[in-house]
Amino acid sequence: MADLLRAARMECRLSPVTITGGDAERFADGFHRVPKRDLIAGLQVMLQMGELQIAAGIGERETLVKELSEMRVTVDEAGRDGGRSGAHDDLVFAVALACWATRKAER
């Protein structure tokens, strides 16, 4: 998919991300590889610190709040993602990726 977007020569910056079960963030071959646990932990911290709020009138707000409340990330003994629970997590990961990209741009 990233190759198709790059070939379209869109007037925006692309930052392809592969979500991994690994223990460290990496960048290689034009792709960021980011552990799931880092994405979710970053989102949790932003919510807890009040850096991210979910607007009352936003579409799919109830769905996002439900997904957030059902999200669980476990870490195995080696520090890698041991899985997660929550039947649906698309909105959670969309927001988590947006927050990750924002933090990345600030560095």
N, CA, C and O atoms as CSV, one atom per row, in Angstrom:
chain,resi,resn,atom,element,x,y,z
A,1,MET,N,N,0.810,-1.183,0.000
A,1,MET,CA,C,0.000,0.000,0.000
A,1,MET,C,C,0.863,1.260,0.000
A,1,MET,O,O,0.573,2.211,-0.726
A,2,ALA,N,N,1.913,1.269,0.805
A,2,ALA,CA,C,2.788,2.439,0.870
A,2,ALA,C,C,3.402,2.727,-0.492
A,2,ALA,O,O,3.554,3.887,-0.875
A,3,ASP,N,N,3.756,1.669,-1.228
A,3,ASP,CA,C,4.339,1.853,-2.553
A,3,ASP,C,C,3.360,2.550,-3.496
A,3,ASP,O,O,3.757,3.411,-4.281
A,4,LEU,N,N,2.090,2.181,-3.419
A,4,LEU,CA,C,1.076,2.826,-4.265
A,4,LEU,C,C,0.914,4.299,-3.914
A,4,LEU,O,O,0.786,5.144,-4.801
A,5,LEU,N,N,0.918,4.604,-2.623
A,5,LEU,CA,C,0.794,6.000,-2.201
A,5,LEU,C,C,2.017,6.807,-2.616
A,5,LEU,O,O,1.892,7.956,-3.039
A,6,ARG,N,N,3.189,6.212,-2.497
A,6,ARG,CA,C,4.413,6.909,-2.931
A,6,ARG,C,C,4.390,7.145,-4.438
A,6,ARG,O,O,4.768,8.219,-4.905
A,7,ALA,N,N,3.950,6.152,-5.193
A,7,ALA,CA,C,3.901,6.271,-6.649
A,7,ALA,C,C,2.930,7.366,-7.086
A,7,ALA,O,O,3.107,7.959,-8.151
A,8,ALA,N,N,1.919,7.637,-6.285
A,8,ALA,CA,C,0.934,8.681,-6.615
A,8,ALA,C,C,1.517,10.079,-6.454
A,8,ALA,O,O,0.906,11.056,-6.888
A,9,ARG,N,N,2.689,10.187,-5.838
A,9,ARG,CA,C,3.375,11.469,-5.631
A,9,ARG,C,C,2.443,12.524,-5.046
A,9,ARG,O,O,2.334,13.640,-5.553
A,10,MET,N,N,1.785,12.139,-3.975
A,10,MET,CA,C,0.867,13.036,-3.281
A,10,MET,C,C,1.662,14.154,-2.617
A,10,MET,O,O,2.821,13.971,-2.247
A,11,GLU,N,N,1.036,15.294,-2.474
A,11,GLU,CA,C,1.717,16.438,-1.866
A,11,GLU,C,C,1.566,16.407,-0.356
A,11,GLU,O,O,1.038,17.340,0.249
A,12,CYS,N,N,2.031,15.334,0.235
A,12,CYS,CA,C,2.025,15.203,1.683
A,12,CYS,C,C,3.152,14.265,2.070
A,12,CYS,O,O,3.698,13.539,1.238
A,13,ARG,N,N,3.481,14.294,3.323
A,13,ARG,CA,C,4.544,13.432,3.824
A,13,ARG,C,C,3.955,12.093,4.248
A,13,ARG,O,O,2.973,12.048,4.989
A,14,LEU,N,N,4.540,11.032,3.790
A,14,LEU,CA,C,4.097,9.697,4.174
A,14,LEU,C,C,5.067,9.125,5.198
A,14,LEU,O,O,6.283,9.240,5.048
A,15,SER,N,N,4.527,8.518,6.224
A,15,SER,CA,C,5.333,7.852,7.238
A,15,SER,C,C,4.768,6.461,7.470
A,15,SER,O,O,4.058,6.243,8.451
A,16,PRO,N,N,5.069,5.513,6.585
A,16,PRO,CA,C,4.524,4.167,6.734
A,16,PRO,C,C,4.979,3.522,8.043
A,16,PRO,O,O,6.140,3.622,8.439
A,17,VAL,N,N,4.036,2.863,8.696
A,17,VAL,CA,C,4.304,2.233,9.989
A,17,VAL,C,C,3.849,0.786,9.942
A,17,VAL,O,O,2.741,0.476,9.505
A,18,THR,N,N,4.727,-0.088,10.400
A,18,THR,CA,C,4.372,-1.477,10.640
A,18,THR,C,C,4.273,-1.632,12.146
A,18,THR,O,O,5.235,-1.370,12.868
A,19,ILE,N,N,3.116,-2.055,12.618
A,19,ILE,CA,C,2.914,-2.261,14.048
A,19,ILE,C,C,3.422,-3.649,14.385
A,19,ILE,O,O,3.001,-4.640,13.788
A,20,THR,N,N,4.338,-3.713,15.355
A,20,THR,CA,C,5.000,-4.979,15.662
A,20,THR,C,C,4.735,-5.422,17.099
A,20,THR,O,O,4.192,-4.670,17.909
A,21,GLY,N,N,5.121,-6.628,17.386
A,21,GLY,CA,C,5.086,-7.145,18.747
A,21,GLY,C,C,6.457,-7.060,19.388
A,21,GLY,O,O,6.694,-7.649,20.443
A,22,GLY,N,N,7.363,-6.324,18.752
A,22,GLY,CA,C,8.733,-6.223,19.220
A,22,GLY,C,C,8.895,-5.396,20.480
A,22,GLY,O,O,7.923,-5.010,21.129
A,23,ASP,N,N,10.162,-5.135,20.807
A,23,ASP,CA,C,10.453,-4.420,22.042
A,23,ASP,C,C,11.089,-3.060,21.813
A,23,ASP,O,O,11.353,-2.341,22.776
A,24,ALA,N,N,11.346,-2.684,20.550
A,24,ALA,CA,C,11.972,-1.391,20.284
A,24,ALA,C,C,11.514,-0.844,18.937
A,24,ALA,O,O,11.230,-1.593,18.002
A,25,GLU,N,N,11.450,0.474,18.868
A,25,GLU,CA,C,11.091,1.136,17.621
A,25,GLU,C,C,12.300,1.145,16.696
A,25,GLU,O,O,13.434,1.342,17.134
A,26,ARG,N,N,12.039,0.928,15.411
A,26,ARG,CA,C,13.121,0.914,14.426
A,26,ARG,C,C,12.653,1.603,13.151
A,26,ARG,O,O,11.454,1.718,12.895
A,27,PHE,N,N,13.610,2.056,12.361
A,27,PHE,CA,C,13.323,2.613,11.044
A,27,PHE,C,C,14.274,1.963,10.056
A,27,PHE,O,O,15.492,2.019,10.228
A,28,ALA,N,N,13.719,1.349,9.025
A,28,ALA,CA,C,14.533,0.713,7.991
A,28,ALA,C,C,13.743,0.625,6.696
A,28,ALA,O,O,12.533,0.399,6.706
A,29,ASP,N,N,14.426,0.802,5.605
A,29,ASP,CA,C,13.823,0.655,4.269
A,29,ASP,C,C,12.589,1.535,4.092
A,29,ASP,O,O,11.647,1.146,3.402
A,30,GLY,N,N,12.586,2.719,4.711
A,30,GLY,CA,C,11.478,3.648,4.539
A,30,GLY,C,C,10.264,3.365,5.404
A,30,GLY,O,O,9.224,4.004,5.240
A,31,PHE,N,N,10.383,2.413,6.325
A,31,PHE,CA,C,9.263,2.054,7.191
A,31,PHE,C,C,9.646,2.194,8.659
A,31,PHE,O,O,10.746,1.820,9.068
A,32,HIS,N,N,8.736,2.730,9.431
A,32,HIS,CA,C,8.891,2.727,10.879
A,32,HIS,C,C,8.301,1.418,11.369
A,32,HIS,O,O,7.252,0.984,10.891
A,33,ARG,N,N,8.960,0.800,12.303
A,33,ARG,CA,C,8.446,-0.400,12.958
A,33,ARG,C,C,8.262,-0.042,14.418
A,33,ARG,O,O,9.228,0.220,15.135
A,34,VAL,N,N,7.009,-0.032,14.852
A,34,VAL,CA,C,6.679,0.470,16.184
A,34,VAL,C,C,5.933,-0.610,16.970
A,34,VAL,O,O,4.924,-1.136,16.499
A,35,PRO,N,N,6.425,-0.940,18.164
A,35,PRO,CA,C,5.718,-1.930,18.991
A,35,PRO,C,C,4.318,-1.459,19.383
A,35,PRO,O,O,4.102,-0.289,19.698
A,36,LYS,N,N,3.386,-2.390,19.355
A,36,LYS,CA,C,1.999,-2.089,19.762
A,36,LYS,C,C,1.967,-1.476,21.143
A,36,LYS,O,O,1.266,-0.493,21.384
A,37,ARG,N,N,2.733,-2.063,22.049
A,37,ARG,CA,C,2.703,-1.587,23.433
A,37,ARG,C,C,3.116,-0.129,23.525
A,37,ARG,O,O,2.581,0.605,24.356
A,38,ASP,N,N,4.067,0.316,22.684
A,38,ASP,CA,C,4.499,1.716,22.704
A,38,ASP,C,C,3.392,2.640,22.213
A,38,ASP,O,O,3.185,3.721,22.764
A,39,LEU,N,N,2.684,2.209,21.176
A,39,LEU,CA,C,1.579,3.020,20.663
A,39,LEU,C,C,0.489,3.192,21.727
A,39,LEU,O,O,0.018,4.300,21.980
A,40,ILE,N,N,0.104,2.079,22.338
A,40,ILE,CA,C,-0.979,2.126,23.325
A,40,ILE,C,C,-0.537,2.858,24.580
A,40,ILE,O,O,-1.301,3.648,25.134
A,41,ALA,N,N,0.683,2.608,25.037
A,41,ALA,CA,C,1.180,3.293,26.237
A,41,ALA,C,C,1.256,4.801,25.999
A,41,ALA,O,O,0.899,5.585,26.878
A,42,GLY,N,N,1.714,5.205,24.827
A,42,GLY,CA,C,1.781,6.631,24.503
A,42,GLY,C,C,0.412,7.275,24.516
A,42,GLY,O,O,0.244,8.393,25.002
A,43,LEU,N,N,-0.560,6.572,23.984
A,43,LEU,CA,C,-1.938,7.070,23.980
A,43,LEU,C,C,-2.478,7.176,25.402
A,43,LEU,O,O,-3.109,8.172,25.755
A,44,GLN,N,N,-2.236,6.166,26.208
A,44,GLN,CA,C,-2.694,6.187,27.602
A,44,GLN,C,C,-2.097,7.363,28.364
A,44,GLN,O,O,-2.803,8.044,29.108
A,45,VAL,N,N,-0.816,7.601,28.185
A,45,VAL,CA,C,-0.151,8.702,28.881
A,45,VAL,C,C,-0.757,10.040,28.459
A,45,VAL,O,O,-1.026,10.893,29.304
A,46,MET,N,N,-0.968,10.221,27.179
A,46,MET,CA,C,-1.545,11.480,26.703
A,46,MET,C,C,-2.939,11.706,27.266
A,46,MET,O,O,-3.288,12.828,27.634
A,47,LEU,N,N,-3.738,10.646,27.334
A,47,LEU,CA,C,-5.084,10.769,27.898
A,47,LEU,C,C,-5.022,11.087,29.387
A,47,LEU,O,O,-5.751,11.955,29.868
A,48,GLN,N,N,-4.160,10.394,30.116
A,48,GLN,CA,C,-4.049,10.593,31.557
A,48,GLN,C,C,-3.521,11.977,31.911
A,48,GLN,O,O,-3.911,12.544,32.931
A,49,MET,N,N,-2.645,12.524,31.084
A,49,MET,CA,C,-2.061,13.833,31.362
A,49,MET,C,C,-2.917,14.978,30.826
A,49,MET,O,O,-2.579,16.149,30.998
A,50,GLY,N,N,-4.022,14.634,30.180
A,50,GLY,CA,C,-4.904,15.653,29.634
A,50,GLY,C,C,-4.385,16.288,28.349
A,50,GLY,O,O,-4.905,17.315,27.911
A,51,GLU,N,N,-3.368,15.689,27.746
A,51,GLU,CA,C,-2.818,16.197,26.489
A,51,GLU,C,C,-3.709,15.831,25.306
A,51,GLU,O,O,-3.603,16.420,24.231
A,52,LEU,N,N,-4.568,14.873,25.512
A,52,LEU,CA,C,-5.500,14.425,24.480
A,52,LEU,C,C,-6.868,14.269,25.120
A,52,LEU,O,O,-7.025,13.597,26.140
A,53,GLN,N,N,-7.840,14.894,24.509
A,53,GLN,CA,C,-9.217,14.776,24.986
A,53,GLN,C,C,-10.092,14.389,23.813
A,53,GLN,O,O,-9.785,14.712,22.666
A,54,ILE,N,N,-11.163,13.707,24.096
A,54,ILE,CA,C,-12.077,13.275,23.046
A,54,ILE,C,C,-13.268,14.230,23.055
A,54,ILE,O,O,-14.038,14.268,24.015
A,55,ALA,N,N,-13.408,14.983,21.998
A,55,ALA,CA,C,-14.461,15.995,21.909
A,55,ALA,C,C,-15.839,15.356,21.998
A,55,ALA,O,O,-16.076,14.282,21.446
A,56,ALA,N,N,-16.737,16.028,22.696
A,56,ALA,CA,C,-18.083,15.503,22.922
A,56,ALA,C,C,-18.865,15.299,21.623
A,56,ALA,O,O,-19.625,14.337,21.513
A,57,GLY,N,N,-18.698,16.166,20.661
A,57,GLY,CA,C,-19.504,16.087,19.449
A,57,GLY,C,C,-18.885,15.326,18.299
A,57,GLY,O,O,-19.446,15.297,17.203
A,58,ILE,N,N,-17.742,14.712,18.527
A,58,ILE,CA,C,-17.045,14.035,17.437
A,58,ILE,C,C,-17.771,12.746,17.035
A,58,ILE,O,O,-18.284,12.018,17.885
A,59,GLY,N,N,-17.805,12.481,15.732
A,59,GLY,CA,C,-18.424,11.250,15.252
A,59,GLY,C,C,-17.683,10.037,15.766
A,59,GLY,O,O,-16.461,10.075,15.909
A,60,GLU,N,N,-18.391,8.973,16.042
A,60,GLU,CA,C,-17.813,7.715,16.536
A,60,GLU,C,C,-17.176,7.847,17.921
A,60,GLU,O,O,-16.382,6.996,18.323
A,61,ARG,N,N,-17.521,8.914,18.651
A,61,ARG,CA,C,-16.955,9.111,19.992
A,61,ARG,C,C,-17.267,7.917,20.893
A,61,ARG,O,O,-16.382,7.390,21.567
A,62,GLU,N,N,-18.517,7.501,20.899
A,62,GLU,CA,C,-18.914,6.387,21.768
A,62,GLU,C,C,-18.161,5.109,21.407
A,62,GLU,O,O,-17.766,4.343,22.286
A,63,THR,N,N,-17.967,4.888,20.115
A,63,THR,CA,C,-17.239,3.699,19.666
A,63,THR,C,C,-15.788,3.763,20.128
A,63,THR,O,O,-15.244,2.771,20.613
A,64,LEU,N,N,-15.161,4.928,19.977
A,64,LEU,CA,C,-13.775,5.088,20.407
A,64,LEU,C,C,-13.639,4.877,21.910
A,64,LEU,O,O,-12.731,4.177,22.359
A,65,VAL,N,N,-14.526,5.472,22.680
A,65,VAL,CA,C,-14.467,5.318,24.139
A,65,VAL,C,C,-14.639,3.852,24.528
A,65,VAL,O,O,-13.958,3.363,25.429
A,66,LYS,N,N,-15.551,3.151,23.850
A,66,LYS,CA,C,-15.769,1.726,24.129
A,66,LYS,C,C,-14.509,0.922,23.791
A,66,LYS,O,O,-14.083,0.077,24.578
A,67,GLU,N,N,-13.913,1.186,22.621
A,67,GLU,CA,C,-12.690,0.474,22.241
A,67,GLU,C,C,-11.570,0.745,23.244
A,67,GLU,O,O,-10.841,-0.169,23.627
A,68,LEU,N,N,-11.436,1.994,23.664
A,68,LEU,CA,C,-10.403,2.338,24.638
A,68,LEU,C,C,-10.612,1.596,25.951
A,68,LEU,O,O,-9.657,1.109,26.556
A,69,SER,N,N,-11.862,1.512,26.387
A,69,SER,CA,C,-12.140,0.863,27.676
A,69,SER,C,C,-11.915,-0.647,27.616
A,69,SER,O,O,-11.673,-1.275,28.646
A,70,GLU,N,N,-11.992,-1.236,26.420
A,70,GLU,CA,C,-11.804,-2.676,26.268
A,70,GLU,C,C,-10.364,-3.062,25.930
A,70,GLU,O,O,-10.025,-4.245,25.933
A,71,MET,N,N,-9.519,-2.078,25.642
A,71,MET,CA,C,-8.145,-2.345,25.223
A,71,MET,C,C,-7.301,-2.817,26.403
A,71,MET,O,O,-7.285,-2.184,27.459
A,72,ARG,N,N,-6.610,-3.920,26.216
A,72,ARG,CA,C,-5.671,-4.447,27.199
A,72,ARG,C,C,-4.432,-4.897,26.436
A,72,ARG,O,O,-4.537,-5.617,25.443
A,73,VAL,N,N,-3.286,-4.483,26.889
A,73,VAL,CA,C,-2.032,-4.917,26.279
A,73,VAL,C,C,-1.238,-5.656,27.340
A,73,VAL,O,O,-1.090,-5.171,28.462
A,74,THR,N,N,-0.734,-6.812,26.994
A,74,THR,CA,C,0.097,-7.567,27.923
A,74,THR,C,C,1.519,-7.617,27.368
A,74,THR,O,O,1.728,-7.544,26.157
A,75,VAL,N,N,2.472,-7.740,28.252
A,75,VAL,CA,C,3.875,-7.814,27.860
A,75,VAL,C,C,4.446,-9.106,28.427
A,75,VAL,O,O,4.262,-9.419,29.603
A,76,ASP,N,N,5.150,-9.862,27.562
A,76,ASP,CA,C,5.719,-11.129,28.031
A,76,ASP,C,C,7.014,-10.889,28.808
A,76,ASP,O,O,7.449,-9.747,28.964
A,77,GLU,N,N,7.615,-11.950,29.285
A,77,GLU,CA,C,8.812,-11.840,30.117
A,77,GLU,C,C,9.990,-11.196,29.386
A,77,GLU,O,O,10.871,-10.612,30.017
A,78,ALA,N,N,10.004,-11.302,28.068
A,78,ALA,CA,C,11.087,-10.715,27.270
A,78,ALA,C,C,10.820,-9.248,26.951
A,78,ALA,O,O,11.642,-8.590,26.313
A,79,GLY,N,N,9.669,-8.732,27.395
A,79,GLY,CA,C,9.336,-7.334,27.149
A,79,GLY,C,C,8.622,-7.088,25.837
A,79,GLY,O,O,8.443,-5.938,25.435
A,80,ARG,N,N,8.212,-8.153,25.162
A,80,ARG,CA,C,7.499,-8.014,23.891
A,80,ARG,C,C,6.002,-8.105,24.114
A,80,ARG,O,O,5.531,-8.595,25.140
A,81,ASP,N,N,5.261,-7.615,23.116
A,81,ASP,CA,C,3.804,-7.653,23.180
A,81,ASP,C,C,3.339,-9.092,23.295
A,81,ASP,O,O,3.664,-9.930,22.454
A,82,GLY,N,N,2.582,-9.370,24.335
A,82,GLY,CA,C,2.069,-10.714,24.548
A,82,GLY,C,C,0.645,-10.873,24.064
A,82,GLY,O,O,0.009,-11.893,24.327
A,83,GLY,N,N,0.141,-9.886,23.365
A,83,GLY,CA,C,-1.218,-9.940,22.848
A,83,GLY,C,C,-2.065,-8.846,23.457
A,83,GLY,O,O,-1.613,-8.089,24.316
A,84,ARG,N,N,-3.283,-8.778,23.005
A,84,ARG,CA,C,-4.197,-7.769,23.528
A,84,ARG,C,C,-5.599,-8.322,23.457
A,84,ARG,O,O,-5.877,-9.266,22.717
A,85,SER,N,N,-6.465,-7.731,24.226
A,85,SER,CA,C,-7.862,-8.115,24.145
A,85,SER,C,C,-8.669,-6.895,23.785
A,85,SER,O,O,-8.232,-5.763,23.993
A,86,GLY,N,N,-9.807,-7.118,23.263
A,86,GLY,CA,C,-10.661,-6.057,22.755
A,86,GLY,C,C,-11.016,-6.463,21.344
A,86,GLY,O,O,-10.149,-6.515,20.472
A,87,ALA,N,N,-12.287,-6.753,21.112
A,87,ALA,CA,C,-12.701,-7.278,19.816
A,87,ALA,C,C,-12.420,-6.297,18.685
A,87,ALA,O,O,-12.079,-6.702,17.574
A,88,HIS,N,N,-12.563,-5.025,18.968
A,88,HIS,CA,C,-12.360,-4.004,17.936
A,88,HIS,C,C,-11.377,-2.971,18.468
A,88,HIS,O,O,-11.497,-2.512,19.604
A,89,ASP,N,N,-10.415,-2.614,17.645
A,89,ASP,CA,C,-9.422,-1.646,18.095
A,89,ASP,C,C,-8.958,-0.726,16.973
A,89,ASP,O,O,-7.943,-0.046,17.122
A,90,ASP,N,N,-9.674,-0.688,15.859
A,90,ASP,CA,C,-9.256,0.126,14.720
A,90,ASP,C,C,-9.153,1.603,15.074
A,90,ASP,O,O,-8.168,2.257,14.729
A,91,LEU,N,N,-10.157,2.129,15.758
A,91,LEU,CA,C,-10.121,3.545,16.121
A,91,LEU,C,C,-9.010,3.831,17.122
A,91,LEU,O,O,-8.348,4.866,17.038
A,92,VAL,N,N,-8.805,2.927,18.061
A,92,VAL,CA,C,-7.735,3.103,19.049
A,92,VAL,C,C,-6.389,3.210,18.335
A,92,VAL,O,O,-5.601,4.104,18.641
A,93,PHE,N,N,-6.121,2.323,17.402
A,93,PHE,CA,C,-4.837,2.365,16.707
A,93,PHE,C,C,-4.729,3.558,15.775
A,93,PHE,O,O,-3.634,4.093,15.602
A,94,ALA,N,N,-5.827,3.994,15.169
A,94,ALA,CA,C,-5.787,5.193,14.330
A,94,ALA,C,C,-5.390,6.412,15.167
A,94,ALA,O,O,-4.549,7.207,14.747
A,95,VAL,N,N,-5.989,6.558,16.335
A,95,VAL,CA,C,-5.659,7.677,17.221
A,95,VAL,C,C,-4.248,7.517,17.769
A,95,VAL,O,O,-3.497,8.490,17.844
A,96,ALA,N,N,-3.883,6.302,18.150
A,96,ALA,CA,C,-2.540,6.055,18.690
A,96,ALA,C,C,-1.464,6.383,17.654
A,96,ALA,O,O,-0.431,6.958,17.997
A,97,LEU,N,N,-1.694,6.024,16.397
A,97,LEU,CA,C,-0.731,6.341,15.340
A,97,LEU,C,C,-0.633,7.846,15.105
A,97,LEU,O,O,0.457,8.374,14.887
A,98,ALA,N,N,-1.768,8.532,15.150
A,98,ALA,CA,C,-1.755,9.989,14.984
A,98,ALA,C,C,-0.978,10.647,16.126
A,98,ALA,O,O,-0.207,11.578,15.895
A,99,CYS,N,N,-1.175,10.169,17.345
A,99,CYS,CA,C,-0.451,10.710,18.496
A,99,CYS,C,C,1.040,10.397,18.391
A,99,CYS,O,O,1.876,11.243,18.709
A,100,TRP,N,N,1.373,9.192,17.948
A,100,TRP,CA,C,2.779,8.810,17.765
A,100,TRP,C,C,3.435,9.727,16.752
A,100,TRP,O,O,4.540,10.219,16.980
A,101,ALA,N,N,2.750,9.964,15.617
A,101,ALA,CA,C,3.312,10.816,14.563
A,101,ALA,C,C,3.503,12.242,15.053
A,101,ALA,O,O,4.483,12.894,14.693
A,102,THR,N,N,2.583,12.732,15.864
A,102,THR,CA,C,2.698,14.075,16.421
A,102,THR,C,C,3.908,14.167,17.341
A,102,THR,O,O,4.690,15.114,17.257
A,103,ARG,N,N,4.057,13.179,18.222
A,103,ARG,CA,C,5.226,13.170,19.122
A,103,ARG,C,C,6.524,13.064,18.326
A,103,ARG,O,O,7.521,13.700,18.668
A,104,LYS,N,N,6.505,12.266,17.272
A,104,LYS,CA,C,7.690,12.084,16.419
A,104,LYS,C,C,8.062,13.407,15.743
A,104,LYS,O,O,9.241,13.753,15.668
A,105,ALA,N,N,7.088,14.127,15.264
A,105,ALA,CA,C,7.339,15.403,14.571
A,105,ALA,C,C,7.878,16.457,15.548
A,105,ALA,O,O,8.639,17.339,15.151
A,106,GLU,N,N,7.486,16.365,16.819
A,106,GLU,CA,C,7.935,17.330,17.816
A,106,GLU,C,C,9.402,17.132,18.192
A,106,GLU,O,O,10.059,18.064,18.657
A,107,ARG,N,N,9.915,15.912,17.987
A,107,ARG,CA,C,11.321,15.616,18.350
A,107,ARG,C,C,12.291,16.127,17.339
A,107,ARG,O,O,13.499,15.957,17.501
